[in-house]
Amino acid sequence: MTPDMSDVTRAKHGRPVHHWRRDLIELAALFTAVAVADVTVDLVGHGPDGPALLVLSAVALVATAGFHIWWTRRHGHAPPTSDTGARPLTEEQQAGPSERDAAAGATALWRMRTTVKDEPGTLAALCTALAGQRIDILSLQTHPLAEGTVDEFLLRSPAALDAGEITRAVSRSGGSETWIERADAHDLVDAPTRVLSLATRTALDAAELPLALRQLLGRCTIRSLPARSPGSGRPEGDAPVEGALEDTVMRLRAPEGGVITVERPYLPFTPTEFARARALVELDARLGPRIPRSQDVLTLPKGTAITVRRADTSDLEAAKDMHDRCSPRTLSMRYHGPVGDADRYLNHLLSPRFGRTLVVQTASGRVAGLGHLLWDGDETEVALLVEDEWQRRGIGSELLGRLVTMAVEAGCESVYAVTQASNTGMVAAMRGLGLPLDYQIEEGVLVITARLDATPVASRLPYDHAYEQHGAKGAQD
């Protein structure tokens, strides 16, 4: 018979262990109750005070039962410390979460810049002030200026220390124009490693240049202006070959002769940052236009196979041929202007300098659809064009899902699509992302913005890795 686990405790290896003291007390209580009952029966049956004695007996039985229950609760579920090694809670264990965090030394990461005089001992005074606040300096970069030096720190401070206390300590030690913001684990990478990583990304894909500049320089707005307007062909602007630096704005010569403008409102660029950005742009120019050549072969619901890959300006003629096969209504839905001007934008749209483009090819090699992810300063635009014959087959949703995945990987906070309310296909594709959407009417067109801080319902493989899993199978198909 299996013993009742309420009457036993378990040793460290799970075997039940009986406690003879508890059994002895329970037997004594039982015998006492029997004796009391026997005496009560005799007195009640033979004495004049029988009813009173009966009440007293009932009280005695209730008291005995209460004692038994108290003893069981006290010792039944809390084995002696000698049996389990259990010990009373310490003061630290009894403290709340915030108190335990403080006791454990919870910390926070900060990125900070400050300007100091170019004199011996100024950096030492600043480091001493930070040490006085129990702040650890994880990394330090210096940016020499004509007057003074900009010191850039990655700091680890006690969690209870706020930004105001840090900047006051820096100000007292001689720092000025101090800027500080929270950092994360990604900032622990040292500057040379970060620059080499960004150069590698840029070398593999020309579309990575704006993203690499943003990661190199922090929060900034980057705009790529072509040498000539895509629509009219008129010159747009120019920048000196060596670039130009003006406080919070730098202008760099784009490889095709256009201008790359980088701007941030909160902090002037240093000559060191300008030199790094210019070197990255020069590397991009030397390597020339390039995109990853992977591709993914998919089967549509009706059984037709299509190929999805990255596109560039080499696909210009095939894209123009698709324009010729599209109806005027389809082209006007996409370009929101005269149908005859559609071909003028293709060279700009297919250039990896201004974003990323996906192309859908049929088994015969004919282009049936284009999907664009375009860098627009701080914002990112998505646009789709699917040939009439291939519409309503899921191609638009497939392209849009892949473009959004690219935007997420690039660190974009949102994407927007400009269309018309009557374009039910684009509206449905945006809704199919499973993301929070915002709808606005601007100048007679519908602007749908999708926030990327939520995971799409239908997660898709990153395009650049799709070939590894599907390319070989697609080649056989």
Phi and psi in degrees as a GROMACS rama.xvg file:
@    title "Ramachandran Plot"
@    xaxis  label "Phi"
@    yaxis  label "Psi"
@TYPE xy
-76.5432  129.267  THR-2
-68.466  146.949  PRO-3
-68.7851  124.883  ASP-4
-71.8172  -9.52215  MET-5
-76.5401  -16.2351  SER-6
-104.533  3.2845  ASP-7
-135.754  160.52  VAL-8
-116.465  164.797  THR-9
-111.531  139.906  ARG-10
-77.6075  -177.318  ALA-11
-63.5531  -28.7279  LYS-12
-99.122  11.8177  HIS-13
93.579  -5.97792  GLY-14
-81.0672  138.656  ARG-15
-71.8828  141.347  PRO-16
-125.877  124.09  VAL-17
-82.6394  148.658  HIS-18
-112.279  110.316  HIS-19
-65.5943  -24.4618  TRP-20
-66.9521  -40.8891  ARG-21
-65.704  -42.9841  ARG-22
-60.1124  -40.2406  ASP-23
-64.2028  -42.4628  LEU-24
-65.9144  -40.8124  ILE-25
-64.8885  -39.0563  GLU-26
-65.4959  -41.2647  LEU-27
-62.753  -40.5966  ALA-28
-63.957  -39.5135  ALA-29
-64.6237  -46.1145  LEU-30
-63.4153  -39.2403  PHE-31
-62.0209  -41.9589  THR-32
-64.3093  -40.8924  ALA-33
-64.1232  -43.4623  VAL-34
-64.3925  -42.8067  ALA-35
-63.1839  -39.9639  VAL-36
-64.0435  -40.7867  ALA-37
-63.8615  -44.7756  ASP-38
-63.7549  -38.8716  VAL-39
-63.8178  -42.1866  THR-40
-61.698  -42.5815  VAL-41
-63.6779  -44.6656  ASP-42
-69.1897  -40.8224  LEU-43
-66.3885  -38.1474  VAL-44
-75.9175  -24.4606  GLY-45
-120.419  -3.75285  HIS-46
-120.701  159.336  GLY-47
-73.8643  -21.87  PRO-48
-97.0654  30.6609  ASP-49
-58.6168  -49.3006  GLY-50
-59.7686  -39.4457  PRO-51
-65.9126  -41.5474  ALA-52
-66.1611  -31.9587  LEU-53
-64.461  -39.5648  LEU-54
-65.3507  -42.6648  VAL-55
-62.8948  -35.3362  LEU-56
-66.3902  -41.3787  SER-57
-61.1162  -41.1604  ALA-58
-62.1566  -41.4837  VAL-59
-63.4649  -39.9721  ALA-60
-65.6005  -41.505  LEU-61
-62.5879  -41.7731  VAL-62
-63.3585  -40.0079  ALA-63
-64.1201  -43.3486  THR-64
-63.5433  -41.3433  ALA-65
-62.0996  -40.6043  GLY-66
-61.4375  -41.6691  PHE-67
-63.2416  -43.4727  HIS-68
-63.869  -43.0088  ILE-69
-60.8469  -43.514  TRP-70
-64.7016  -41.6456  TRP-71
-64.1266  -44.3512  THR-72
-66.3743  -33.2636  ARG-73
-74.0766  -36.2948  ARG-74
-116.082  -11.0062  HIS-75
-72.0427  -34.4392  GLY-76
-116.096  8.40258  HIS-77
-131.954  85.0646  ALA-78
-59.9989  155.132  PRO-79
-57.89  148.1  PRO-80
-60.4672  -26.7102  THR-81
-68.6037  -22.3538  SER-82
-85.5189  -37.1741  ASP-83
-115.486  -12.0747  THR-84
79.8531  8.78254  GLY-85
-69.5126  145.374  ALA-86
-133.001  156.314  ARG-87
-61.0482  151.487  PRO-88
-62.2138  138.574  LEU-89
-79.7331  171.027  THR-90
-63.6597  -35.2437  GLU-91
-66.5914  -38.9212  GLU-92
-69.5437  -31.127  GLN-93
-79.0628  -13.1682  GLN-94
-73.3078  160.415  ALA-95
-73.611  171.601  GLY-96
-58.5667  -43.0474  PRO-97
-65.506  -37.5775  SER-98
-68.2094  -37.967  GLU-99
-67.4863  -38.8686  ARG-100
-60.7402  -43.1706  ASP-101
-63.3033  -41.1631  ALA-102
-66.2185  -33.7889  ALA-103
-80.1141  -6.45126  ALA-104
80.033  47.7409  GLY-105
-60.3337  140.067  ALA-106
-129.665  169.543  THR-107
-136.411  149.628  ALA-108
-100.865  140.172  LEU-109
-134.586  145.296  TRP-110
-106.774  129.226  ARG-111
-138.493  141.857  MET-112
-127.303  141.28  ARG-113
-150.898  153.292  THR-114
-104.38  130.583  THR-115
-126.034  160.881  VAL-116
-69.7415  146.247  LYS-117
-83.489  70.4327  ASP-118
-135.328  151.249  GLU-119
-60.4566  136.65  PRO-120
93.0353  -11.8565  GLY-121
-68.2208  -41.6473  THR-122
-67.0135  -37.8749  LEU-123
-63.2222  -39.8479  ALA-124
-64.8047  -38.7902  ALA-125
-65.9145  -43.6915  LEU-126
-64.766  -36.7175  CYS-127
-64.6785  -39.8116  THR-128
-64.7283  -40.2966  ALA-129
-66.8529  -39.7216  LEU-130
-63.5892  -33.4055  ALA-131
-64.189  -22.3595  GLY-132
-97.264  12.6298  GLN-133
61.118  38.317  ARG-134
-101.795  129.807  ILE-135
-96.6795  130.936  ASP-136
-91.1384  112.465  ILE-137
-87.4785  -34.1912  LEU-138
-154.221  157.796  SER-139
-146.558  130.717  LEU-140
-125.409  141.503  GLN-141
-114.05  137.596  THR-142
-120.951  99.0798  HIS-143
-64.5375  139.327  PRO-144
-120.389  174.015  LEU-145
-61.1019  -38.8479  ALA-146
-130.515  111.547  GLU-147
90.2087  -175.289  GLY-148
-140.546  136.826  THR-149
-94.2631  120.727  VAL-150
-104.263  127.306  ASP-151
-110.972  122.136  GLU-152
-115.905  150.222  PHE-153
-114.624  117.71  LEU-154
-116.581  150.509  LEU-155
-122.22  118.305  ARG-156
-122.167  163.023  SER-157
-57.9939  142.156  PRO-158
-60.5831  -29.0576  ALA-159
-74.99  -10.6846  ALA-160
-87.7492  122.422  LEU-161
-94.1786  173.828  ASP-162
-62.9079  -37.1867  ALA-163
-61.3085  -41.2001  GLY-164
-66.1986  -36.4856  GLU-165
-66.9299  -47.5954  ILE-166
-65.4482  -33.518  THR-167
-65.8901  -39.348  ARG-168
-65.1394  -38.7616  ALA-169
-67.3137  -40.5943  VAL-170
-63.3547  -41.3991  SER-171
-64.3139  -25.7548  ARG-172
-92.4642  4.34085  SER-173
110.158  -0.0369998  GLY-174
-79.2012  148.137  GLY-175
-139.229  164.088  SER-176
49.9906  47.5291  GLU-177
-79.8639  136.207  THR-178
-128.174  136.018  TRP-179
-145.418  143.942  ILE-180
-152.638  160.373  GLU-181
-66.1065  144.714  ARG-182
-116.003  173.799  ALA-183
-136.613  -173.662  ASP-184
-63.1955  -26.2349  ALA-185
-65.3694  -24.8333  HIS-186
-77.5265  -6.25831  ASP-187
-73.6549  -11.9297  LEU-188
-72.0573  132.373  VAL-189
-71.5302  160.109  ASP-190
-59.5348  -47.4797  ALA-191
-59.0825  -40.5956  PRO-192
-64.0964  -41.7897  THR-193
-63.1346  -43.8217  ARG-194
-64.677  -41.7884  VAL-195
-64.2764  -39.5805  LEU-196
-63.8922  -42.6571  SER-197
-67.7208  -36.0529  LEU-198
-65.3954  -36.8041  ALA-199
-65.2265  -44.643  THR-200
-60.9467  -42.4557  ARG-201
-66.3694  -36.5284  THR-202
-66.5059  -30.2484  ALA-203
-82.9308  -26.9948  LEU-204
-150.935  118.946  ASP-205
-63.3992  -27.0739  ALA-206
-69.2575  -10.9575  ALA-207
-81.2106  -11.094  GLU-208
-57.8387  -51.4548  LEU-209
-60.1948  -38.1351  PRO-210
-67.8809  -38.8708  LEU-211
-65.3137  -39.6489  ALA-212
-63.5807  -38.8948  LEU-213
-66.4992  -40.3339  ARG-214
-70.9365  -30.8864  GLN-215
-70.933  -38.7739  LEU-216
-104.696  -2.25887  LEU-217
85.2364  -155.317  GLY-218
-67.8658  113.195  ARG-219
-156.703  163.608  CYS-220
-106.549  127.288  THR-221
-119.497  127.413  ILE-222
-127.267  132.2  ARG-223
-104.942  119.342  SER-224
-111.808  118.253  LEU-225
-67.4127  164.379  PRO-226
-64.4192  -33.1808  ALA-227
-131.966  149.05  ARG-228
-62.8279  131.215  SER-229
-60.0474  -31.682  PRO-230
-85.9931  -49.323  GLY-231
-97.1058  -21.1349  SER-232
81.7474  2.94819  GLY-233
-75.9712  150.326  ARG-234
-60.9596  137.814  PRO-235
-94.5533  -43.8324  GLU-236
171.268  177.053  GLY-237
-150.167  162.575  ASP-238
-138.353  150.044  ALA-239
-60.3443  151.204  PRO-240
-56.348  -40.2486  VAL-241
-82.6365  -3.4001  GLU-242
83.868  177.025  GLY-243
-146.085  139.966  ALA-244
-122.872  122.871  LEU-245
-133.579  89.5956  GLU-246
58.3528  -104.283  ASP-247
-96.5777  11.1073  THR-248
-130.045  131.694  VAL-249
-124.878  140.432  MET-250
-120.291  125.159  ARG-251
-119.969  146.242  LEU-252
-76.3241  119.097  ARG-253
-73.763  153.519  ALA-254
-56.9231  -33.9112  PRO-255
-87.7933  6.34622  GLU-256
99.849  -3.53535  GLY-257
-82.049  -159.879  GLY-258
-129.608  134.217  VAL-259
-107.395  117.72  ILE-260
-107.453  126.955  THR-261
-118.552  127.789  VAL-262
-140.818  140.069  GLU-263
-142.169  136.353  ARG-264
-83.9618  -18.3457  PRO-265
-96.8125  -16.2083  TYR-266
-153.649  127.566  LEU-267
-63.633  146.584  PRO-268
-75.1491  146.198  PHE-269
-97.1405  159.668  THR-270
-57.3593  -33.0055  PRO-271
-64.0982  -44.9201  THR-272
-63.9432  -39.9597  GLU-273
-61.7045  -42.1529  PHE-274
-65.5754  -39.4681  ALA-275
-65.1682  -45.2404  ARG-276
-63.4238  -41.9392  ALA-277
-65.2563  -38.0149  ARG-278
-64.4608  -37.3263  ALA-279
-66.7903  -40.6834  LEU-280
-67.4282  -38.5713  VAL-281
-64.3152  -39.0328  GLU-282
-61.1943  -43.479  LEU-283
-61.6828  -40.9071  ASP-284
-66.6605  -39.5582  ALA-285
-66.1894  -35.8029  ARG-286
-77.5147  -23.4268  LEU-287
76.1843  177.629  GLY-288
-61.0174  137.292  PRO-289
-162.473  146.518  ARG-290
-145.162  156.677  ILE-291
-62.9842  139.802  PRO-292
-99.9809  18.3552  ARG-293
-73.7808  161.464  SER-294
-149.66  164.055  GLN-295
-135.097  126.581  ASP-296
-99.7848  124.116  VAL-297
-121.622  156.745  LEU-298
-112.393  121.847  THR-299
-72.0729  162.818  LEU-300
-53.0596  -31.0591  PRO-301
-86.9061  5.33877  LYS-302
94.7076  0.253377  GLY-303
-82.7612  135.05  THR-304
-90.6771  135.981  ALA-305
-131.031  158.83  ILE-306
-115.407  131.571  THR-307
-114.556  128  VAL-308
-150.932  170.218  ARG-309
-73.6235  148.078  ARG-310
-119.975  158.845  ALA-311
-147.242  -166.036  ASP-312
-66.8625  -14.8991  THR-313
-68.4888  -15.4287  SER-314
-93.8365  12.6487  ASP-315
-60.9533  -49.3509  LEU-316
-65.241  -41.1172  GLU-317
-64.7351  -35.4175  ALA-318
-69.2558  -37.2987  ALA-319
-64.8128  -38.594  LYS-320
-61.9446  -37.6746  ASP-321
-65.1973  -39.3403  MET-322
-54.6714  -42.4849  HIS-323
-64.9529  -27.842  ASP-324
-87.877  -12.4991  ARG-325
-82.364  149.088  CYS-326
-75.4678  156.13  SER-327
-56.2702  -36.1018  PRO-328
-64.2941  -42.6431  ARG-329
-62.9983  -43.0642  THR-330
-66.8232  -39.2307  LEU-331
-69.2458  -33.432  SER-332
-62.1429  -33.942  MET-333
-85.7595  -45.2182  ARG-334
-101.877  -10.4932  TYR-335
55.7918  35.5774  HIS-336
-160.81  -167.125  GLY-337
-57.5249  133.83  PRO-338
-61.9309  -32.6248  VAL-339
-66.0988  -18.3197  GLY-340
-88.563  -2.37144  ASP-341
-60.2102  -41.7234  ALA-342
-64.9611  -24.4736  ASP-343
-67.1705  -26.7652  ARG-344
-86.7373  -14.489  TYR-345
-63.3186  -41.9719  LEU-346
-61.0177  -39.0297  ASN-347
-69.0923  -43.997  HIS-348
-67.4736  -33.7849  LEU-349
-83.2264  -10.6686  LEU-350
-72.9697  128.469  SER-351
-68.6668  -7.34592  PRO-352
-69.5303  -24.7614  ARG-353
-112.053  4.55216  PHE-354
155.898  -157.515  GLY-355
-127.007  140.897  ARG-356
-126.738  135.374  THR-357
-108.397  141.904  LEU-358
-122.083  142.353  VAL-359
-107.684  125.212  VAL-360
-116.36  143.86  GLN-361
-83.1539  176.524  THR-362
-61.6559  -27.6726  ALA-363
-83.0387  -2.97354  SER-364
92.1229  3.01931  GLY-365
-80.3034  137.953  ARG-366
-75.5163  125.042  VAL-367
-114.685  -9.72636  ALA-368
-167.662  152.484  GLY-369
-132.385  140.086  LEU-370
-129.937  129.008  GLY-371
-117.185  136.778  HIS-372
-118.078  108.903  LEU-373
-113.282  129.196  LEU-374
-76.3935  123.329  TRP-375
-128.673  74.524  ASP-376
62.8011  -122.382  GLY-377
-78.9903  -12.436  ASP-378
-108.453  169.026  GLU-379
-135.352  127.71  THR-380
-104.507  142.677  GLU-381
-115.677  141.551  VAL-382
-146.013  144.808  ALA-383
-130.415  146.962  LEU-384
-144.012  119.471  LEU-385
-123.65  131.243  VAL-386
-57.3047  143.666  GLU-387
-51.4565  -44.868  ASP-388
-62.683  -24.8511  GLU-389
-106.617  9.93575  TRP-390
-76.1315  159.599  GLN-391
61.6499  34.509  ARG-392
-121.973  7.40301  ARG-393
91.6442  2.06516  GLY-394
-67.1693  -43.5728  ILE-395
-61.7403  -43.6366  GLY-396
-64.5828  -38.6145  SER-397
-63.6674  -46.3079  GLU-398
-63.1774  -44.6368  LEU-399
-63.2668  -41.894  LEU-400
-61.3709  -39.8002  GLY-401
-69.9603  -38.1082  ARG-402
-64.5409  -40.6907  LEU-403
-65.7607  -38.0494  VAL-404
-60.8196  -41.8989  THR-405
-61.0734  -41.8342  MET-406
-64.1049  -39.6501  ALA-407
-63.2096  -45.6464  VAL-408
-63.2123  -29.7919  GLU-409
-81.179  -3.58302  ALA-410
83.2656  17.2588  GLY-411
-71.6922  142.509  CYS-412
-85.6029  -23.8714  GLU-413
-160.752  164.747  SER-414
-133.658  152.406  VAL-415
-132.535  151.323  TYR-416
-124.203  134.878  ALA-417
-104.631  120.437  VAL-418
-150.954  -166.243  THR-419
-115.751  151.791  GLN-420
-60.874  -26.7962  ALA-421
-78.6693  -9.20704  SER-422
-81.8519  76.402  ASN-423
-64.2792  -29.3563  THR-424
-64.1521  -44.9078  GLY-425
-68.2573  -40.2833  MET-426
-62.4054  -42.9921  VAL-427
-65.8136  -38.4305  ALA-428
-64.6282  -40.457  ALA-429
-65.1193  -41.3221  MET-430
-64.6164  -33.5997  ARG-431
-67.5982  -11.1412  GLY-432
-68.0024  -24.4107  LEU-433
72.778  27.9716  GLY-434
-113.55  156.807  LEU-435
-62.9202  129.975  PRO-436
-117.942  148.46  LEU-437
-126.501  130.438  ASP-438
-111.524  131.753  TYR-439
-141.322  145.573  GLN-440
-102.287  119.613  ILE-441
-129.429  118.993  GLU-442
52.9008  41.7357  GLU-443
82.0598  1.31116  GLY-444
-118.734  159.524  VAL-445
-95.802  126.926  LEU-446
-111.635  118.053  VAL-447
-109.593  120.006  ILE-448
-110.801  130.079  THR-449
-111.697  125.11  ALA-450
-79.295  136.548  ARG-451
-102.566  15.1217  LEU-452
-85.2613  6.16875  ASP-453
-123.565  146.779  ALA-454
-78.1776  131.102  THR-455
-58.4182  148.868  PRO-456
-63.3077  -46.4059  VAL-457
-98.8591  94.2496  ALA-458
-72.4861  141.881  SER-459
-123.279  155.304  ARG-460
-68.7852  141.192  LEU-461
-57.5307  135.048  PRO-462
-60.5191  -41.3234  TYR-463
-65.512  -17.1554  ASP-464
-105.871  -1.15853  HIS-465
-66.7472  -35.1405  ALA-466
-63.9843  -31.4513  TYR-467
-61.8645  -32.6962  GLU-468
-97.8745  -29.797  GLN-469
-117.794  -14.8015  HIS-470
-61.6675  -45.3832  GLY-471
-64.1436  -43.5829  ALA-472
-63.8274  -40.822  LYS-473
-64.5581  -35.1799  GLY-474
-65.2494  -35.8252  ALA-475
-70.9391  -37.3487  GLN-476
